[in-house]
Amino acid sequence: MLDAVKSQTLAIAGQASADASVATFVRFEGPMCIVIDGLGVEQSYRWAGTVVPAPGDSVQLQVLNGAHVVVGRTLPTPTQGRVVAVASGEVQVNVDIGPSPITAQPLYSNPAVGDVVALIYGGEGFLALGKSSPKPAPPPPPPSDPAPAPTTTKRVFRARVAGNWRNGDWGSGRPIVSDYRVAAWHYGDILGKTLPDDAEIVRCRMYLPTTQVLYPNAPIVQALASPPPSQAGAGPTGVLPARQGWVDIPRQVAEQLRAGNRGIRLSVNSANGGGTHDMYKPLSEDPMSGALEITWRS
């Protein structure tokens, strides 16, 4: 501040600085005239400062070609502080510049320790104008974009090969389930390539064009581990809930279809001694034989 005031004074005088000294402020005698006490002698000089001093304040004089100009208080003037003590009619305020704490007269009601106050300096010393308003809470962040709704997809996969396994022979191509035969439909690698890894299989149905049912027990259904002529199963098994038309495949079996080069196998169900002997149309008679309708969500 002092440098800024000095520059202002030099601009007013239009001359270079030659000397500086310090005195004590006594009073104003006019808008631009100030009385100071220098070594016990009161003298009047031109006032060129911006912050009004209080009686007893130390002020700086600038000597310009033999003429004295009072340029302001020698101490820095804080503009903000925090109240650390409250007494009758005054508060003690910690400040960041100059001596601290300072005494100020509060100009607001109910001053309290911890208040952050704005300060001005006048002819009576410091005045505390009032505690600063709290900063408003930042607005809440905008809501994040909602997660996209899951997409449900339904697709039909036709079998590429169908038949039955007996003694290592894929047979004539007619799927048959009996004590000696395992019916199977193979779909190639299309299932693994189509079903996303993170997809949730909602439903899986298989189309069975049944031509013969001899015993009451429905077949055991399981994923076919590899292409024919292998008849090995993979993963959990289940019992078909029906034996004709679109029949639901248990979900734990359907989950096995997304891995690798797989299909569906039906084998004999010997529960209760009833066995199974079912026959289905080959692909040559019904291209939809063994078709899978899979619905998944991703």
N, C-alpha and C positions, 0 to 999 in steps of 0.2 A: 504494500500500500504506500509506504514511504517513498519508494522510487517513483510510483505513479504520481504522487502529489508533487514530488520534486520536479518531475518533468513538466507538470502543469504550471508550477510556479515559474520555471525557467521560460516556458512558452509565454507566460504573461509578461515577464520582464524583458524577454528577448535577448538575454545575456547569459554568459556562462557563469557557473557557480564558482565562488572564490573562497567561502568559509562557512562553517556551520557551528551552532552552539545550542545549549539546552537551558530552558528557564522554566518557571512555574506559572501556570495560568492563574489569573486573578478574576477577571471579568471581561465582558464585552462593553465597549462604549459606543458602538454603532454596528451597522450591518457588516462592515469590513474592517473594523478597528478593534484591536484586542489589547488588554492591559496585562502585562506579565510582570513577574517579580524576578529580577536578575540580581542576585547577590544583595537582597534586601532593598532594592530600589525599584519602584514601579515605573514602568515605561510603556508607552503606547506604540504599537506597530501595526502594520497592515496584516490582515488575516487572509490567508490563501488556502486554508485547509478545507476538508469536506466532512469531518466528524467533529461535532461540537464537544470540546473538552469540559470536564467538570472542574470547579474550583479546587486547586491543589494539584491538578494533573501536570505531569511533566510534558512540555511542548518543545518542539524543535524550531530553531530560528535558522534561516538561510540568509547569508550575507551576499548581496549582489551589488558589486561596485560601491560598497560602503553603505548600502541601504539594507536594513533588516526586514525580512518577511517571515511571519510565523506560518509554517507549512503544515502543522498538525500535531497530534499526540505522538509521543515517542514510543508508546506501547501499542502492540497490535490490538485490534478491536474485534473480538469474536462476535459472530452473529447467531450462534446456536449452542446449546449446552443441555446437560441433563441435571435435574434437581437432585441434590444429595442431602439437603436438610431444609426444614421449614421452621421459621420462627415468626413471631408476631410482626406482620407487615413486611417481611422480607424472606428471600430464599437464598440458599447457597447453591451455586450452579458450577458443576465441573465443565470446563471448556477445553478445547484441543489446542488453542493458541494462547500464548501469554500466561501470566500467573493464574493458577487455578487452586481452589475454587474462587469464584467472584461472588460478590453480594449484589443482588438485584431486587428491585421492587416488583412484585407480581401485579399484573394488570388483569388477571382473570381470577375467577372464584375457585375456591377449594384446591389450592396448589398441593401437590403431593410428591413425595420422594419417588423418583423414577420418571417424572414427566420430562419429556423432551420439549424444550421451549425455544421460541425464537427470541433473540435479544436485539435491542437497539440501545445505542449509547447517546445520552443527551446531557443537558446541563446539570442534571441531578444524579448522574451516574447511569448505571445499567437499568433497563426496564425489561422485565420478562413479559412478553406479549401474550403468552398462552401456549399450551401444549399443542404440538403439531397433530394434525388429524392422522389417525392410523391409516396405513396404506390399505386400500381395499383388497380383499382376497382375490387372487387371480381367478379369472373365469374358469369353470371346469373345462377340461379338454373336450373337444367335440366327440360325440359317440363314435366308436369305431364302426366301420362298415359291418353290417351283420354277415355272419357266415353264409355263404351261398347255400340255398336249400339243396338237400341231396337229390340227385337225379336217379330216377328209377328207369331201368332198361329191361326190356323183355325181348328175348331172341330164341328162335328155334334152330336147333342143330340136328341135321339128319345124319344117320349112321352111314359110314362108308363101307363097312363090311359087317355082315351078320351071319350067324351059323351056330353050330353046336360042337362041343369038344367031346370026343370019345376015343379013349386009348391013343391020344396024341394026334387024332385025325380031325381036321376042321369040319369034315363032313360035307353034306350036300348044300349047306347054306340055309337050311330051315332051322331056326332057333327052337330047341326042345329042352325042357327040363325033366329029368327023370333020375332014377337011382344011378344011372351010368352016364348021364349027359349034363353038360353045363351050357345053357344058352348064353350067347354073348353078342353085344353090338359094340362096334369100335368106331370112334369119331375122329381119329387122327389127332394132330396136335392143335386143332382149331380151338378147343376149349381153353387150353393153357394160354394161347395167344390172345384170346378175346376177353376172358374174365380178368379184370384188374386185380392186382395183388391185394389191394385194400378194400375190394368190393365186399359188401355183405350180401350173401345169397339169401334172398327172401323166400323163394319157392323154386322147386324143381319138379317138373312132371315128365313122365315118360309115356309115349304112345305105344300101347300093346294091342295089336290086331290078333287077338287070341282065336284059335280055331278049335282047341280041344282042352278040356279040363277034366281029369279023371279022379282026382282025390281032393279032399277038402282043404288041406294045408297049403296056404299061399307060399310062393317061392321066397327064398332068402335072397336079398339084393345086396350087392357090394360093388365097389369100383373095380374095374378090370385094370390090372397093374400095367400091362403092356399089350402090344398088338397081337392078334391071332398069329399062329395057332396056340400061343400060350393061353392058359385059362386061369392063371394065378390071380387071386384077388389082392386088393390093397386097402388097408384101413378098416374102419368099423363096418358092421353089417346091420341089416334091419330086415323087417318082414314087410312085403308089399301090402298096403291096405286094401288093394283091389287087384283084379286080374284082367280087366278088359277096358279098352279106351285109354283116356288120359288118367294116369295113376301117379299119385304123389310119391316122390322118392324122399326118404328121410334126409334131413338137412346134413347130418353127419356124414352120410354117404356122398351127397352132392358136393360137399366141401373138398372131397378127394379129387374131383374132376378138374380142378384148376391147375393141378400139378402134372406136367409132362404129357405123355402120349397115352391117353387113357380111354376107357369105355365103361360099359355096365355089364355085369354078369349076374345071371339068375341061377341059383342052385337049389337042390332038393331040400325040402323042409321036413325032417323026420319026426317032428314033435308029435307026441301022442300016438306014435306008430302009424300015422296016416300017410306019410310020404308026399310026393308031388309028382304029377305027370302032366305037364302043360305043353301045348304046341302053339307056335305063332307063325304068321305069314312071313316068308322070306322077302328080301328087298325086291326080288324080281316080280313078286305079286303085289306088293304094297311098298312103294318107296319111302313111306312115312313109318315103316316098321322100326320101332325102337327110337324114334325121334325124341329129342329132349327139348322141352320148353323151360328155359332158365330165366328167372326174374332176379335182378340184383340191384343193389342201391350203392351209389358211390358219389 
